[in-house]
Amino acid sequence: MSRPQLEVADVFRDLDSSFIAALPAAQRRVVRDITACRTAALGGHLERCDQCGYSQVAYDSCRNRHCPKCQAAARAEWMEARAEELLPVEYFHVVFTLPEQLAPLALQNKRVIYNLLFKATSETLLEIAADQRHLGARIGFFAVLHSWGQTMQFHPHLHCVLPGGGLSADNSRWIACRPGFFLPVKVLSRLFRGKFIAFLREARKQDRLIYAGELALLANEQEFNSWLGELRGLEWVIYAKPPFGGPEQVLKYLARYTHRVAISNHRLLELKDNTVTFRYKDYAADHVTRTMTLGVEEFTRRFLLHVLPRGLVRIRYYGFLANCCRAEKLKLCRRLLSPEKTELRSVGATQPIDAEPAAEASRTACPSCHRGKMVIVEKIEALRGAGQKRVLSSTAGNTS
């Protein structure tokens, strides 16, 4: 994919300093990091082609997990690990969404609500899957937290990716789900709603929730219980997408989905007259692509709605994919699956990953002669104030 002409960093550079100064510290840091990413502010290194001598400066990345430019490397590393874990079965994608009425409370209590969302979702999937009336198996899956819609409005939801089956209670066999069908979404929805509301009630009893501004009424127990009653009367949306065809399709999906931020640089179209124009898909109108224009401050406000609490893990693993038992359980799963399918897995899973070395080679290939390899010859210190970049160390030859 070609480098975008416009970046979120450009939008942030257009902000008034007083607007940035008024932001909470965590949001200021995100703005600062994204603005400095791959610029002299973070330092970098000088690269030279080992064949033709062509030289170029490459600046360091900020590595902030909210930065649109810093996700590719993290995604590639994560993908490589997941490729080794895929099973030769159909995979399913299920989305658990909180009602919009919960969004204001979630925005004020991100850490609490996000953790409750993971807890309610995981318990719901594990419990329904283990039920003999449904699958009757111990499943494994991972869940990815997203908090945005296409126009960056606050919309917390979890994307869960699950192999189509699980282990029997005694670990003696693999229990496959029906082709094209994993678990009934209405049953999942009812249990998910009940669990989340129960966990929310418990969080209130433990005094773990904040009620500020328009939510101040919820500090009253009677008002809070009445509000919970309204939530209980709503239909909580759980969406099961069409199943993946196999490991290759799963990896292609994961490659573009797991390490997203609120908006990618490639969706930005124009920065003009203190406004930003970007593309979005209108899912209510059959995925029609439209454009939206926002003021730079409103664009920034929406982007920063999705800054995660410090240390909060946004990709989590459950069941036989839990970190504590994943390697052992995956070996068992492969042993229980047929040899023919095991062979299918090894072929399908490696195909998308083969592209990774090619991508790495493209990043290190000389852009001038296309034959040589770019090697680091000097380190460049981060630019401070009005000072100039300073070479810290040299690893080859002179830089002239």
WOCORCOR-V124725 format. One record per pair of residues at least 24 apart in sequence whose C-alpha atoms are under 6 Angstrom apart, sorted by sequence separation. I is the first residue (numbers start at 1). J is the second residue. If there is no record, write none. Layout:
BEGIN
i={I | I}
j={J | J}
END
This chain:
BEGIN
i={37 | 9 | 37 | 9 | 139 | 138 | 33 | 137 | 138 | 137 | 137 | 34 | 189 | 189 | 97 | 96 | 96 | 95 | 95 | 94 | 93 | 93 | 124 | 92 | 92 | 91 | 91 | 120 | 91 | 90 | 120 | 120 | 248 | 247 | 248 | 247 | 150 | 97 | 96 | 95 | 95 | 94 | 94 | 93 | 152 | 92 | 91 | 91 | 90 | 90 | 174 | 173 | 145 | 144 | 144 | 143 | 143 | 142 | 142 | 141 | 141 | 140 | 140 | 139 | 140 | 141 | 140 | 75 | 71 | 66 | 68 | 88 | 88 | 7 | 4 | 83 | 49 | 51 | 50 | 49 | 50 | 49 | 49 | 48 | 47 | 48 | 47 | 47 | 46 | 47 | 46 | 46 | 45 | 45 | 45 | 44 | 43 | 43 | 43 | 42 | 41 | 41 | 40}
j={61 | 34 | 62 | 35 | 166 | 166 | 62 | 166 | 167 | 167 | 168 | 67 | 236 | 238 | 157 | 157 | 158 | 158 | 159 | 160 | 160 | 161 | 192 | 161 | 162 | 162 | 163 | 192 | 164 | 164 | 195 | 196 | 348 | 348 | 349 | 349 | 280 | 237 | 238 | 238 | 239 | 239 | 240 | 241 | 302 | 243 | 243 | 244 | 245 | 246 | 336 | 336 | 314 | 314 | 315 | 315 | 316 | 316 | 317 | 317 | 318 | 318 | 319 | 319 | 320 | 321 | 321 | 259 | 259 | 261 | 264 | 341 | 345 | 265 | 266 | 349 | 366 | 372 | 372 | 372 | 373 | 373 | 374 | 374 | 374 | 375 | 375 | 376 | 376 | 377 | 377 | 378 | 378 | 379 | 380 | 380 | 380 | 381 | 382 | 382 | 382 | 383 | 383}
END
